[in-house]
Amino acid sequence: MSAKHIRRAFRQEFKDLPRNGFWAAAGIFASYLSAIAGSIGLGAILIADLGLASAPWVAILAVVIATRLRGLNNIVHECSHYTFTRSIRANVMFGRIAAVVLLGGFRKYEREHATHHTFLGDHEQDKDFENLQVFQIDKPVTWGSLGRHVVTPILGLHLRRYFPVDLSFEDGRMVGLAKLGVLAAVALGVWLAPWTTVLMVLVPYLYILTAINYWNDCVDHAGLIGQGDDLYASRNLILPLPLRTVLFPRNDCFHLVHHLFPSVPVQHLPACHRRLLSEPAYAALNHHARLPRTPSSSGMIGWSAP
């Protein structure tokens, strides 16, 4: 069974799954912005009033902020597929606003990410994969490479390819000026409230978010991306719902489902996964990434393709 056969078997069933209406999408978008703003505000209070005693809570808030920024990053991804809401124009609008918050570029991301789906794993044409080649993400997953992938973001070695700032005006003059405004606000924050800005804005955005993005790319494709068939070039990593809400805020743990059916809105990915389990070839894959207790004779662990 190949990805082509699975797509053919389920294309009609998954074709017209409903997207969010405009106001539902706006509410989802606002919930991420509110969580970020509220966490920054609470962090400012803790830093000002409690000092070192609040350090663990400040660290937790920094991670929360980064995961909510990851949610906005996922929304940019959904908007590039026009699956976040029904209207094409509204998808572009939400994608551009999220890109302003993230100091990124929506149109650039949309253009480059399209190559990831069309040329998955191609060393020259998959522009998303260009960022990952230097980290050998296409190599088989062994205990040694797994340790390297864990440590790389902790040491900041990923930032050479994951630095998120894009101040271009490709999305329009107003969007470009808005990004400069966000940058100016951060600079003002460094002057007026340096500890809060560094710990609640810069660390979550530049360090934790980029680390999460790197680890997510590893979860999605490490050891698999060179496979010739899309069915074996991506993976799911299905965790209990509470953990998914924190670590994969937009159901992005169902990455194989997304690559098989990129037009399916994220709220339907769990149900589509359950439906796809009726196909033996899909069901035989390891969707929970259970690691064996001892390595195999080849040194490879359970995340490699069959």
N, C-alpha and C positions, 0 to 999 in steps of 0.2 A: 504494500500500500504506500502511495506517495502523497505528498501535499496536493498534487494536482487532482488525484482521485478523491481525496477528502473534500477539497473545495467544490468539486463537481457534485458530490453527494449532498452537501449541506448548503450550497449557494442559495437556493431558493428559500430554504427555511430561515436563513439568517439575513436575507436580503433587506428587509424593510423593518428591522427592529427599531422601535421609536427612540428618537433623540429627546433631550431636554427641551422644553419650551423656553422662551427667552427669559421669563421671570424666574423659572426654576434654575436656569443656568446662572442668572445674576445672583440668586441667593447662595448658590454653591460657591461662586467666585467671592462674594462678600464674606462668606464664613471663613475662608482662608485669610483674607485681609484682616478680618477682625481678630482671628486667633493670633496672627503675627503682631498686630498693634497692641493687643491686650497683654501678650507675653512680654513685649518690650517694656510696656508700662509697668507691669508687675516687677520685672527685673530691675527697672530703675529704682523702684521703691526699696527693694531688697538690698541693692548695692548701696543706696544712700543711708539706710537706717540700720542695717544689721552688720555690714562689713563682712569679715571673714566667716562669721557664723552662717551666713547665707550662701556660702560658696557652692554647696551641693545643689541647692535649689536653683541657683543661677545657672549652673551647668545643665541641669535638667531643662530649664527654660530655653537655653541656647539650642539644645537638641530639638525641642518642640518647634522652635522657630524654623530651624533648618528643614524639618519634615514638612512644615506647612509651605515653606518656599518650594520644596520638592513637589508638593501638590500643585502649586501654580505652574511649575515647570511641566508637570504632566498635562495641565490644561493647555499650555502652549502646544504640546504634542497632539492632544485631541483636536484642537482647533486647526492644526495643519492637515488633519485628516477630515475636517469638517464634520466631526461627530459629537462635539461638545453641545451644540444646540442645532435647531432645525435650519436656521437661516445661514446661508453662506456669508452674508455681510456681517451678521452678528458673530460668527466664528472668527472672522478676521478682526473684528473690533476687540473681542475678549482676548484673542491671541496677542494683539498689539499692546493692550493695557497690561497684561501679565508680563510681556517682554519689557515694558517700561519698569515695572517693579523689580524685575530680575536684571535690568540693565543689559538686556540681550536684543536680538533682532529676529522678529517673527518671520519676515519674508526669507531671510537668509536660512533660518532653521527649516522652514517649509521646503525650500528648494533642495537643501542638502539632505534632509531626512527622506525625501522622495527617492533618492538614489539608494538609500539603505534598504528599502523594500524592493526596488527594482533589481538591484545588483548585490544582494545580500552576500557579504563576505568577499566580494571582489576587491583585490588589493589596490586597484587603481580607480574604480568607478564608485564604490561604496564610500561616500564622503564621511559618514559617521564612523566607519571602520578605520578611516585614516587616523583618527585620534587614538585608536586602540592598538594599532600594529606595534608601536614602540614598546608597549607593555606585554607583548606576546600573548595577547588574549586568545589568539587562534590556536595556541599550542595545547596539547592534551593537559587536562587537569590532574596534577599529581599533588602529593602532600607538600612537596617543595614549592610548586607554583601557587598552590592555595595560600601558603604562608606568605609568599611574596605579594600576592594580591591583597592580603589583609594588611600588610605592613606599608605598602606603597603610599596610600593616602595618609596614614598616620604620620609618616615622615615628610609629607608634603611633596613627594616626588611626582604626584599626578598633576600638579598645578601647571606644569609646562604645556599641557594639552587641555586642561579643564578650566583654565582661567576664564570666568564667565562674562567679563565686561566687553560689550560691543556698543560703541557710541556712534555708530554710523547713522545716517539719516535715511536709510533705504526704505523704512516704513512710513516716511513722510516727515515734513518739517516739524509739525506739532509733536509727533512722537519723539523725534530727535531732541527737540527742546525740552520735552518732559523728562527725558533721561538725564539731560544736563541739570535740570532742576533737582532731580533725585540725588544726583551726585553732589550738588551744591548743598543740599539739606544734610547729607552725611558729613560733609566737610564742616558745616556749621555745628553739627552735633559733636564732632571730635573736639571742637573748640569749647563749646558750652558744657558738655557732659561727656568727657573723654572715656571714662570707664564704662558707662552705659553704652555708648556708641561702639566701642571696641568689642565688649563682651556680648552685647545683645544684637548687634548689627553686623559688624565686620567678621567676627569669628563664625557665626552661623552661616553667613553668606559665602565668604571666601574659603573657609576651611571645612566646616561640617557638611554643608550642602554639596560641595564639590566631591568630598569623600563619599557621600551617599550616592552621587551620580556615578562615580567610578565603580563602587561596589555593585550598584544595580546593573551596570553594563556587564560586569563579570557574571552576575547571577543570570542575566539574560542569554549570554552567548559564549562565555569562557569554555574553551575546549570543543565547541560545537560549530562556530561560525564558518569554518572552512568546509563543512559538509555540503555536498552537492544538492541535496534536497531540502527544501524549507522545513519539512516535517522534523528533520533532525538537526537543524542549524540554530534552533532557539529552544528554550526550556520554560516551563512553569516552575514556580517555587511557591507552593500553596501552603500558607500558614494559617493558624486559627485566626478568626475574624478580628479579635482585639489587636493582635500583632500586625495584621495586614493594615488595619486602620492607621497605625503609627508608622510602619516601615514602608508600606506600599499604599499610599493614601488614595490612589485612583485605580485600584485593582490592577496595577501594572505588574503584579506578580504573575498574571496570566499572559506572559509575554508570547508564548508559543501560539496561544489562541489568537492573539493580536496579529501575529505575522501570517497566520493562515487566513484570517478574515479582518483585515485592517479597517474595514468600513463599519465594523460592529462597535457601537458605543460602549464605553467601559462598564457601565452599570449592568450590561448583559453578559459580560465575559464569564462570570461564574456559572451562569445557567448554560451558556454555550459549551463550556468545558464539560459540564455534567452530561450534556447531550453527545458530545464527541466521544465520551468514554464508551459509547456503544460500538465504536470502531475498534477492533482488536489491536491494530497497529498503533493507534493513538493511546489506547488504554495500557499497552505494554510499556510505554515510556515511564520514566521515573519523574512523577510530577511533584514529589515532596522532597527531592534531593537528600535522601537518607545516605549518610556516609557510612561505609563499612567500618567495622572495628579495626580491621587490619588491612593494609594495602595489598593489592594484588601483586602477582609476580612481576607485572610490568610497571608497577609503581603508580598506575592510574587509579583514580577513585571513581565513585559512582556517578559523577556528573558527565562522563564522556558518552558520546553517542554510541549506539549499539553497532 
